[in-house]
């Protein structure tokens, strides 16, 4: 469908230490602080786990990628990471599935909706729950949840590239198809 991408594609997701309302709202995403992040590299087929102490390694991995793929990375993940780097992350070659679908549909879709409708799988939690796990000191659980989001994003991206569409459930629970070329 879309152009073939060679080289290293890095899929990633971040979880935060704070909720939006705790930092003054969604205009202050850069204050939410990184709790955990996970990446998946097509170069070696490996997941990598990061915390606030190793965030520089994540930033380096993103800059070394030929393509970065995520869900809401342009508005959220890159903004969270902007507190840890002077590198302009928005300049990275990026496919943001949420931004792509928003441009196509005119409304935002939850990752869980796409995962259910396209892949037949459900997310195990959400970002709010991940913040609470972080505060309880259960960083491994946060990282495992974050890894699941990365894997779902990777599968959705690959599904869309191979078949030329992804699916979602509308407000009436009807299955809808969205053409994609990423």
N, C-alpha and C positions, 0 to 999 in steps of 0.2 A: 504494500500500500504506500506508505511514506517512503522517503529516501532511506536507503540502508545506512546504518551507522556502523562504522568500524571503529576499532580501538576500544578504549575503556569507557563504558557507561557506568556511572555511579548513581545508585538509587539511595536516598537517605531520608531520614525523618528525625525530628527533635521532640523532646518532651521538656517541660519547664518546671521550675521550682515554685513559681507563683501563678495564680490565676489573673486574668485580665483586670478584674475589679479590684484586685489587691495592689495593682501598680498604677491605678488612675484611669483604666479603660484601655480599649483597643488601640488608641493612639500612642500607647507607651509599651508596645510589644518588646522593645529593646531593653526594658527593665525587668522582664519576666525571668531572666537568668536560666541558663541551661542546666537541666537536671541530668539528662542523658540523651544520647544520640546513637543511631545505628546506621551504618552504611552497608551497601552490598556492591561489590565491584565485579563487572563482567570479565575483567582481565584475569582474575583468578577464582571467581565463583565463591568468594569468601565474604562473610559478614564480619564487620568490625564494630565493637562496642566502645563508646566514648562517654566520658563524664566531663564535668566542668574542668577538671585538672588536665584532661587530654584534648581539649577542644582545638588547640593549635594543630594537632595531628589531623583532625577532621577537616579543618580549613585547608590544610596542605593537600589532603586527598581530593577535595573538591576542585582545587586549582589544577591538579594534575590530570583531572578527568577530561576526556574528549567531549562528554555530554553528561549533564547532571539531570536526573529525573526525580520528581517528588510530587507530593500532593499539597498544594498551598504553600510551596516553598518561596515563591516570589514575595508574597505578602507577609508570611509568618516566619518560616524557618530561617530565611536569610536575615530577616530583621532581628530575630533572637540572636543569631550569630554575629550580627554587626557590632554588638557590644564587646566582642572579643577580638576583632580584627579591624585593620584599616583598609584591607583589600575590598574593593567594590564588588561584592558577591553577585549583585544584579547583572554584572557584565559577563558572568559565566554562561557558556552555551547551555541553556536550560529548557527542559520541557516540564511545565507545571500543569499536571493533568487538570486540577481544579480550574485554573485560569483558562485553559483551553476550552473546557466544557462550559464555563460561564460565558465565554465569548460566543460559543455556539448556541447556547440555550437562553441566556439572559437571566439565569438564576443559578444559585449555588447548590451543589449536591454534596451530601455527606459521603465520605469514603465508604462507610458501612452500607449505604444504599447501593452504591455501585458494586461492591463486593458481593452482596446478596444477589442482585439481579444479573450480574455478568458471570460471576464465578461460582455462585451457590455456596458461599461461605460467609460467616459472620465474624465481626470483630469481637474480641473478648472483653473490651472495656472502652474507655474514652480518655481524652486528655485530662479531664477533671479527676478521674480515678487515679491516673498516673501521678498527679501532683500529691494526692493523699498517700499513695504508696511511697513516694519519695520522702515525704515528711515522717513516715513511719520507719524510715531507714531501709526499706525493701527495694534497694536499687536494682537487684537482679530481676525482680518482677517488673520494674519499670523498663529495663532493657529488653526483656523478653516480649513485653507488650509492644514496645517500639519496633522491635525486629519484625513482629507480625505485621505491623503497618507497612514496613518497608517491603516485605514479601508480597503483601496484597497489592501495593503500588506497582511492583515489578510485574506481577501477573496481569494486572489490568493493562499496563503499558504494552506488554507482549501480546495479549489478547487483541488489543486494538490494532497493533501493527500487523498482526497476522490476518485478522478478519475484516479490518476496516470499520469497526464499530465497537461500542460498549453499550451496556444497557443500564437502565435505572427504573425504579418503580415510582410512578407519579403519585399525587395525593389520593387518588382513587385506587391505588395499588395495581394499576395497569402497567404491564411491562412495556417500556419504551426503548427504542433504539436510537443511538446518536452516532452518525458517521464521524469517524476520526481519521486524520492523516498526520500522525506524529512519527 
